[in-house]
Amino acid sequence: MQHGWPALYTLLLWWFSTGVIIYLNGLPRSTHPWTMGAATVLLGIALTGVAVTAADTRVTGAYLAFTAALTVWAWQEIGFLLGYVTGPRRHACPPGATGWRRAGHAVMAILYHELALMVLGMAVLALTWGQPNQVATWTFGVLWLMRLSAKLNVFLGVRNLNEQFLPEHLRYMHSYFRQRSGNRLFPISVIAVTGLAAAAWHGAVAGSVQAFEITACSFVAMLLSLALLEHGFMMLPLPSERLWEWGMRSRGRPRHSE
C-alpha cells in the first residue's frame, strides 16, 4: 500500500481542490478580489513550503512538497477563472479567423496566464534546484505539460468542450475552442500520456526503491492517470460535470450536458 495511499491522496486532493475552485469562481463577483487575495497569501505559503521541503526525503516531505506544488498550481487556476490572469484580448475570436491568425488571437487571449505559468514554474524549479526532493518540480511539470496538451487539443478540436465549467465572464473563451470528432494530435497525446503513466507506475511498484521514491513516483503516476482521464472526458460521452456538481451549486442550478 506504499503506492496506494499517495494515489488515493492525489485523487481526493485533485477532486476536492477542483470543486472548491469551481465553487469559489461561481460566487458573486464582489467576492472575487477576496478570493484572489487569499489565494495569493496561500501562494506565498506554498512557495515557502516548496523551499522548506526541497531537502526533505522523508515520506512526509514528499506529501508536503506535492501539496505545496498543487497549491502553487491552484493560484494560477483561480487567477485565470476569476479573469485576473488571462490575456490582453478579452473578447471572442473573429468568426472568419482561421489558421495562424486564429492561433495568434488564442495566444493573446491567454498570454498573461501562460507567462504566469512560466514564472511560477521557474520559481518552483529555482527553489528545488540541486535538492534531493524534486516532488514539487515533478508535480508542477506534469500539470503544466498535461494542461498544455489539453489546451492544444481543445484548440484543434475535440468532441466535448466542457464549456459548462467556464464562468460567464470568460464565455468568450469558448470561441477559441473547436468542436469536432477528433484531431491528429489527440491520439499522440493519449499514447504519450499512457506511456509516461506506465513508466511512473513501474517506478512506483518497483521493489528496489525506497519509500520516498515510491511515494514520489506514485504522486506523478496518479497525476498522469488523471490527465489521461481528463483527455478521455474530451472525447467520450461522460458527464464529467457530475463529479463537481457540488462545486457548481454556487452558480445556481447545476448545469448538465445535453
C-alpha positions in Angstrom: 0.0 0.0 0.0 3.0 2.3 -0.1 1.9 3.5 -3.6 -1.8 3.2 -2.8 -2.1 5.9 -0.2 -0.3 8.5 -2.3 -2.5 7.6 -5.2 -5.7 8.0 -3.1 -4.4 11.3 -1.7 -3.8 12.6 -5.2 -7.2 11.6 -6.4 -9.0 13.1 -3.4 -7.0 16.3 -3.5 -7.5 16.7 -7.3 -11.2 16.2 -6.9 -11.7 18.4 -3.9 -9.5 21.3 -4.9 -11.1 21.4 -8.4 -14.5 21.5 -6.8 -13.5 24.3 -4.4 -12.1 26.4 -7.2 -15.3 25.9 -9.2 -17.4 26.9 -6.2 -15.4 30.0 -5.4 -15.5 31.0 -9.0 -19.3 30.8 -9.1 -19.7 33.2 -6.1 -20.8 36.8 -6.8 -18.1 38.9 -8.5 -17.8 41.1 -5.3 -16.2 38.1 -3.6 -13.6 37.5 -6.2 -11.0 40.1 -5.0 -11.1 38.5 -1.6 -10.7 35.0 -3.1 -7.7 36.2 -5.2 -6.2 37.9 -2.2 -6.5 34.7 -0.1 -5.1 32.6 -2.9 -2.1 34.9 -3.2 -1.4 34.5 0.5 -1.6 30.8 0.1 0.7 31.0 -2.9 3.4 32.6 -0.7 3.0 29.9 1.9 3.1 27.2 -0.7 6.3 28.6 -2.3 7.8 28.6 1.2 6.7 25.0 1.6 8.4 24.1 -1.7 11.6 25.6 -0.5 11.5 24.0 3.0 10.7 20.5 1.7 13.3 20.5 -1.0 15.9 18.9 1.2 13.4 16.6 3.0 13.5 13.0 1.7 11.1 11.5 4.2 7.7 10.3 3.0 6.1 13.3 4.8 8.4 15.5 2.8 7.0 14.1 -0.4 3.5 14.7 0.7 4.2 18.2 1.8 6.1 19.1 -1.4 3.3 17.6 -3.5 0.6 19.6 -1.6 2.7 22.8 -1.9 3.1 22.4 -5.6 -0.6 21.7 -6.1 -1.3 24.9 -4.1 1.0 26.9 -6.4 -0.8 25.5 -9.4 -4.2 26.3 -7.8 -3.2 30.0 -7.7 -3.0 30.3 -11.5 -6.2 28.3 -11.9 -8.0 30.7 -9.7 -6.4 33.7 -11.3 -7.4 32.5 -14.7 -11.0 31.5 -13.9 -11.6 34.7 -12.0 -10.5 36.7 -15.0 -7.5 38.3 -13.3 -4.7 36.4 -15.2 -5.9 35.8 -18.7 -4.6 37.9 -21.6 -4.8 41.3 -23.3 -7.5 40.0 -25.7 -10.8 39.8 -23.7 -13.3 39.2 -26.5 -14.3 36.5 -28.8 -12.3 35.3 -31.8 -13.4 36.9 -35.1 -15.7 34.4 -36.9 -13.6 34.4 -40.0 -10.3 33.9 -38.3 -8.5 30.6 -39.3 -5.0 29.1 -39.3 -2.2 31.1 -37.7 -4.5 34.2 -37.4 -6.8 32.2 -35.1 -3.9 30.8 -33.2 -2.5 34.3 -32.7 -5.8 35.5 -31.3 -5.9 32.5 -29.0 -2.4 33.1 -27.7 -3.3 36.8 -26.9 -6.4 35.6 -25.0 -4.3 33.6 -22.6 -0.9 35.3 -22.8 -0.8 36.5 -19.2 -1.9 33.1 -18.0 1.0 31.4 -19.9 3.5 33.9 -18.6 2.3 33.3 -15.1 2.8 29.6 -15.6 6.3 30.2 -16.8 7.2 32.4 -13.8 5.7 30.0 -11.3 7.3 27.0 -12.9 10.7 28.8 -12.8 10.2 29.7 -9.2 9.5 26.1 -8.2 12.5 24.9 -10.3 14.8 27.5 -8.6 13.6 26.6 -5.1 14.3 22.9 -5.7 17.4 23.2 -7.8 20.0 20.7 -6.8 18.0 19.4 -3.9 17.1 15.7 -3.3 13.3 16.2 -3.1 12.1 17.0 -6.6 8.4 16.1 -6.0 7.3 19.8 -6.3 9.1 20.2 -9.6 7.8 17.0 -11.0 4.3 17.8 -9.9 4.2 21.3 -11.4 5.9 20.0 -14.6 3.4 17.2 -15.1 0.5 19.6 -14.5 2.0 22.1 -16.9 2.6 19.5 -19.6 -0.8 17.9 -19.4 -2.6 21.3 -19.4 -0.6 22.3 -22.5 -1.7 19.1 -24.2 -5.4 19.7 -23.2 -5.2 23.3 -24.5 -3.8 22.3 -27.8 -6.4 19.5 -28.3 -9.3 21.8 -27.4 -8.0 24.4 -29.8 -7.6 21.9 -32.6 -10.9 20.2 -31.9 -12.4 17.6 -29.6 -15.9 16.2 -29.1 -16.6 17.5 -25.6 -15.5 21.1 -24.9 -16.8 21.1 -21.3 -17.7 24.7 -21.6 -20.1 24.4 -18.7 -17.1 24.9 -16.4 -16.4 28.4 -17.9 -17.9 31.3 -15.8 -20.0 33.9 -17.6 -17.2 36.5 -17.7 -15.0 34.0 -19.6 -17.6 32.8 -22.1 -15.7 34.5 -24.9 -13.0 31.8 -24.5 -15.4 29.3 -26.0 -14.9 30.9 -29.4 -11.3 29.7 -29.4 -12.4 26.1 -28.9 -13.4 23.8 -31.7 -15.9 21.0 -31.5 -15.1 18.1 -33.8 -14.9 14.4 -33.7 -11.1 14.5 -33.2 -7.7 15.8 -34.4 -4.4 14.4 -35.3 -2.7 15.4 -32.0 -5.2 13.7 -29.8 -4.1 10.0 -30.3 -0.4 11.1 -30.0 -1.3 12.9 -26.7 -3.1 9.8 -25.4 -0.2 7.5 -26.3 2.3 9.8 -24.7 0.4 10.2 -21.5 -0.2 6.5 -21.3 3.5 5.7 -21.8 4.5 8.3 -19.1 1.9 7.0 -16.7 3.0 3.4 -17.2 6.7 4.3 -16.6 5.8 6.2 -13.5 3.6 3.3 -12.1 6.5 0.9 -12.9 8.7 3.2 -10.8 6.1 3.3 -8.0 5.7 -0.5 -7.7 9.4 -1.4 -8.2 10.7 -3.3 -5.2 14.2 -1.9 -5.3 13.4 1.7 -4.5 13.0 3.4 -1.1 9.7 4.6 0.5 10.3 8.2 -0.6 10.9 7.2 -4.2 7.8 5.0 -4.1 5.7 7.9 -2.8 7.1 10.4 -5.2 6.5 8.1 -8.2 3.0 7.3 -7.1 2.1 11.0 -7.0 3.4 11.5 -10.5 1.8 8.3 -11.8 -1.6 9.2 -10.4 -1.4 12.7 -11.8 -0.7 11.3 -15.2 -3.5 8.8 -14.9 -5.9 11.6 -14.0 -4.6 13.5 -17.0 -5.4 10.5 -19.1 -8.9 10.5 -17.6 -9.3 14.2 -18.4 -8.3 13.6 -22.0 -10.9 10.9 -22.1 -13.5 13.4 -21.0 -12.7 15.4 -24.2 -13.9 12.6 -26.4 -16.0 10.1 -24.5 -19.7 10.7 -23.7 -19.0 11.1 -20.0 -20.9 13.7 -17.8 -17.7 15.0 -16.2 -19.6 17.9 -14.6 -21.3 15.5 -12.3 -18.1 14.9 -10.5 -18.2 18.5 -9.3 -21.9 19.2 -9.2 -21.5 20.3 -5.6 -19.0 22.9 -6.7 -21.2 24.3 -9.4 -24.1 25.0 -6.9 -22.6 28.4 -6.3 -23.8 29.3 -9.8 -27.4 28.3 -9.0 -29.0 25.4 -10.7 -26.3 22.8 -11.8 -25.6 22.7 -15.5 -25.9 19.3 -17.3 -24.7 18.2 -20.7 -27.4 17.6 -23.2 
